[in-house]
Amino acid sequence: MSGIDKLLLNNEHWANEVSKVQPGFFEELAKLQEPKYLWIGCSDSRVPANQILGLLPGEVFVHRNIANLCIHTDINCLSVLEYAVKVLKVKHVIVCGHYGCGGVATAMGDQPVGLIDNWLRHIRDVRTAHSQALSQIDQLAKRVDRLCELNVVEQVKNVASTSILQSAWAAGQEIEVHGLIYRLNDGRLHELGACYAAGCEVSETYRLCS
């Protein structure tokens, strides 16, 4: 049996089981998409949004990229963000990183690895901004994990600074931006104390007049 054949069988089994437990689930799901959450996470295969959050299909809108970045020139991420905020009217934007992130670990070093170096430069900017604090951490793995946390905090700030969120808040839309991090070895999420909502201050550089 080929790998794809196995996946198709897995899908058939899953769809049948869901239909048994919740008859009509897929028919209702096909009618409307009303998630309350947007998840901006890492592409790492070990960090699946729905399973981690305990949510069903249709309950979380997802964007994933290497090292869970939200960059102001990334039209892909910004398009997802705008659709989630303006059309789906999500209530929460979650930026979720994870400890032991390979992208962050690579950005901690200075060895060239290819095209991705241009993407990881954004994490290296975070590393540079916090170089003094990171240098106080002796173990490399712990430094990487701390940079994983700092990167999430930075991306939360980036989301909150976008014209998309600024405009939504100015229009009175209720939406919050949260920073979480996931620990692979126990499956638990942790808050990082990075949260923005209407009325929260962002840098004046990014603040738009209402």
C-alpha positions in Angstrom: 0.0 0.0 0.0 1.4 3.4 -1.0 1.7 6.2 1.5 -1.1 8.1 -0.2 -3.4 5.1 -0.2 -2.9 4.8 3.6 -3.8 8.4 4.0 -7.0 8.0 2.0 -8.0 5.0 4.2 -7.2 7.0 7.3 -9.4 9.9 6.0 -12.2 7.5 5.3 -12.0 6.0 8.8 -11.9 9.5 10.4 -14.8 10.8 8.4 -16.9 7.8 9.2 -16.1 8.0 12.9 -17.0 11.7 13.0 -20.3 11.1 11.2 -21.2 8.3 13.7 -20.4 10.5 16.7 -21.9 13.7 15.4 -24.4 13.0 12.5 -24.7 15.9 10.1 -21.4 17.4 11.2 -19.9 17.8 7.8 -23.1 19.0 6.2 -23.3 21.8 8.8 -19.6 22.5 8.5 -19.9 23.0 4.7 -22.5 25.7 5.1 -20.5 28.3 7.1 -17.1 29.1 8.6 -17.3 30.9 11.9 -14.1 30.5 13.9 -13.4 32.6 16.9 -9.7 32.1 16.7 -6.9 32.8 14.2 -3.7 30.8 14.9 -0.4 32.0 13.5 2.0 29.1 14.3 5.1 27.3 13.2 5.0 24.9 10.2 6.6 22.2 12.5 4.6 19.0 12.0 4.5 18.4 15.7 2.5 21.5 16.4 -1.0 21.0 14.9 -3.3 23.9 16.0 -6.7 22.0 16.2 -5.4 19.1 18.2 -3.4 21.3 20.6 -6.4 23.5 21.3 -8.9 20.6 21.4 -11.0 22.2 18.7 -12.9 20.7 15.8 -12.5 21.6 12.1 -14.1 25.0 11.5 -13.3 26.3 15.0 -9.8 27.8 14.3 -8.5 29.6 11.2 -4.8 28.7 10.7 -1.7 30.3 9.2 1.6 28.6 9.6 5.2 29.4 8.5 8.7 28.6 9.7 9.1 30.0 13.2 5.6 31.6 13.4 6.6 35.0 12.0 4.3 37.9 11.2 6.3 40.2 9.0 4.9 43.5 7.6 6.0 42.6 4.1 4.6 39.1 4.1 1.5 39.4 2.0 0.5 35.8 2.6 0.3 36.2 6.4 -1.2 39.7 6.1 -3.9 38.4 3.7 -4.8 35.6 6.2 -4.9 38.1 9.0 -7.1 40.6 7.1 -9.5 37.9 6.1 -9.7 36.5 9.6 -10.3 40.0 11.1 -12.5 41.7 8.5 -14.5 38.8 7.1 -14.5 36.0 9.7 -14.6 38.5 12.6 -12.4 36.4 14.9 -12.2 37.4 18.5 -8.7 36.2 19.2 -5.4 36.2 17.2 -3.0 33.7 18.7 0.7 33.7 17.9 2.1 30.4 19.0 5.7 29.4 19.0 7.3 26.2 20.5 10.3 25.4 22.4 13.1 23.7 20.5 12.1 25.4 17.2 14.5 24.5 14.5 14.1 27.8 12.7 14.9 29.7 15.9 17.9 27.4 16.6 19.3 28.1 13.2 18.8 31.8 13.7 20.8 31.6 16.9 23.8 30.6 14.8 25.6 32.4 12.0 26.2 29.5 9.5 24.6 30.1 6.1 22.0 27.5 5.2 20.4 28.8 2.0 17.3 30.8 0.9 15.8 30.5 4.4 18.6 32.8 5.8 16.6 35.7 4.4 13.5 34.6 6.4 15.5 33.9 9.5 17.1 37.3 9.5 13.9 38.6 11.2 14.6 36.3 14.1 18.3 37.3 14.1 17.0 40.9 14.5 15.2 39.7 17.7 18.4 37.9 18.8 20.4 41.1 18.3 17.9 43.3 20.2 18.2 40.9 23.2 21.8 39.9 22.8 22.9 41.0 26.3 20.2 39.1 28.1 20.7 36.0 25.9 24.5 36.0 26.5 23.8 35.5 30.3 22.3 32.1 29.6 25.0 29.5 29.6 23.3 26.5 28.0 22.7 26.7 24.2 19.3 24.9 24.4 18.1 27.3 27.1 19.2 30.3 25.0 17.3 28.9 22.0 14.2 28.4 24.1 14.4 31.9 25.5 14.8 33.2 21.9 11.7 31.2 21.0 9.8 33.1 23.7 11.2 36.5 22.7 10.3 35.8 19.1 6.7 35.1 20.0 6.5 38.4 21.9 7.9 40.3 19.0 5.5 38.7 16.5 2.5 39.5 18.8 3.7 43.1 18.7 4.0 43.0 15.0 0.4 41.7 14.6 -0.9 44.5 16.9 1.1 47.1 14.9 -0.5 46.1 11.6 -2.9 48.5 9.9 -5.4 45.6 10.0 -5.6 45.4 13.8 -5.2 49.2 14.2 -8.2 49.8 11.9 -10.3 47.1 13.6 -9.7 48.6 17.0 -10.4 52.1 15.7 -13.8 50.8 14.3 -14.7 49.3 17.7 -14.1 45.7 16.8 -13.5 43.4 19.9 -10.4 41.4 19.2 -7.3 40.4 21.2 -3.9 39.3 20.3 -2.1 36.7 22.4 1.3 35.1 22.6 1.6 31.5 23.6 4.3 28.9 23.5 4.0 25.1 23.2 6.2 22.6 25.0 6.7 19.5 22.8 7.7 17.1 25.6 4.5 17.6 27.6 2.0 18.9 25.1 1.2 22.0 27.2 0.6 25.6 26.1 1.9 28.5 28.2 1.1 32.2 28.1 3.9 34.6 27.7 2.2 37.7 29.1 2.1 39.3 25.7 -1.4 40.4 25.0 -2.9 43.4 23.1 -6.5 44.6 22.9 -8.3 47.8 22.0 -6.7 50.7 24.0 -3.3 49.0 24.4 -0.4 51.1 23.5 1.8 50.2 20.5 4.8 52.1 19.3 3.8 55.6 18.1 5.6 54.7 14.9 2.9 52.2 14.0 -0.1 54.0 15.5 -2.7 55.1 12.9 -4.9 58.1 13.5 -8.6 57.2 13.7 
